[in-house]
Amino acid sequence: MLIQTRPDPSPSAHDRVYRGLRTRIMHGEIPPGQSLTLRGIGKDYGVSMTPAREAVRRLVAEGALSLSASGRVATPDLSNDRIEELAALRALIEVELASRALPRAHIALIDRLQAINTLISHMVEQQDGSGYIRANLEFHRTLYLRAQAPAMLAMAETVWLQLGPTMRKLYGRMRRREAPQYHRLIIAALKAGDEPGLRLAVRSDVTQGLRMLLT
C-alpha cells in the first residue's frame, strides 16, 4: 500500500521569503544599514523562524545582507571603495551584455524600452523612489535578456542586489525630474546600430550616478 505524505512546506516557504526579501532589497525598499530580525521577517511573511533563517543565510551569501560577529543582520551600508568596485563591475558586465544584445535589438525591443522609459518618467513625477529603481532595472534587464548570456546576466543581478539599498540613497540625493538622459542615448544607439555609442551610453548610465555618493 502506497502511503501518501504531505510535502514539506519549508522549502516553498523559504523560497517565498527569500524571493520576497531579495526583491525588496534589490528595489531599494529597505534603506542601507537597517537591522532585520528573524522574528520580524517571519512575521512579515507569515512563516516560522526556520525559513526566515535560511532566506537570510542565502542573502548574506549573495552580499545582499551583512551578518556581524554579534549576529546582527542588516542591509549593507557600503563604503566608497565598495561602491567604486560595484560600479566598475556594472560597467564591465553591462556594457558587454548591451554589446551582445545589439545584433538582436529588433523594433519590438526598442518600443518596449521606450515604454519602460515612459514609466520611469511617471515614477519620477510621482516621486516614487522604489518604483523608479524597479522600472530602471526592468529597462536594463529587458535589454540584456537579448544578449542570451544568462550567466552574465545573473552576475549583473547579483551586483544590482548588493547595490539596492545604496541606489535608494542615491535616488534621494539626485532629486530626479526626468528619466535618465543616457536611456535616450541607449535607445538611439540601438536604433542606429551604433555599438561604440551604445557601450559609452551604458557605461555612463551605470556609473555616473554612483559617483555622486563618493565623498
PyMOL commands that set and color helices and strands:
alter all, ss='L'
color gray80, all
select helices_A, chain A and resi 10-26+38-45+49-61+80-104+107-125+129-145+150-174+181-192+195-211
alter helices_A, ss='H'
color red, helices_A
select strands_A, chain A and resi 35-36+66-67+73-74
alter strands_A, ss='S'
color yellow, strands_A
deselect
rebuild
show_as cartoon
